Amino acid sequence: MADVNIETLAETENYAAWKSVEPDGELVYHVEIGSVTLHFFQEEWDELVVLITAAAESGGDAEDGE
């Protein structure tokens, strides 16, 4: 079995995001939230990034203390 190349994108105390290139060449993004890991293909990841960015720009910023 071939090794999977993994690149960590970001980590906090409770969350992690990384991407991997699977043995078949497919790029997959992973988001670990506690004991749950979500897996996204490129198109799904792109849509998630748009969603999270829009939410942050609409007042969902953790910096505002709410």
Rosetta blueprint (number, residue, H / E / L):
1 M L
2 A L
3 D L
4 V L
5 N E
6 I E
7 E E
8 T E
9 L E
10 A E
11 E E
12 T L
13 E L
14 N L
15 Y E
16 A E
17 A E
18 W E
19 K E
20 S E
21 V E
22 E L
23 P L
24 D L
25 G L
26 E L
27 L E
28 V E
29 Y E
30 H E
31 V E
32 E E
33 I E
34 G L
35 S L
36 V E
37 T E
38 L E
39 H E
40 F E
41 F E
42 Q H
43 E H
44 E H
45 W H
46 D H
47 E H
48 L H
49 V H
50 V H
51 L H
52 I H
53 T H
54 A H
55 A H
56 A H
57 E H
58 S L
59 G L
60 G L
61 D L
62 A H
63 E H
64 D H
65 G L
66 E L
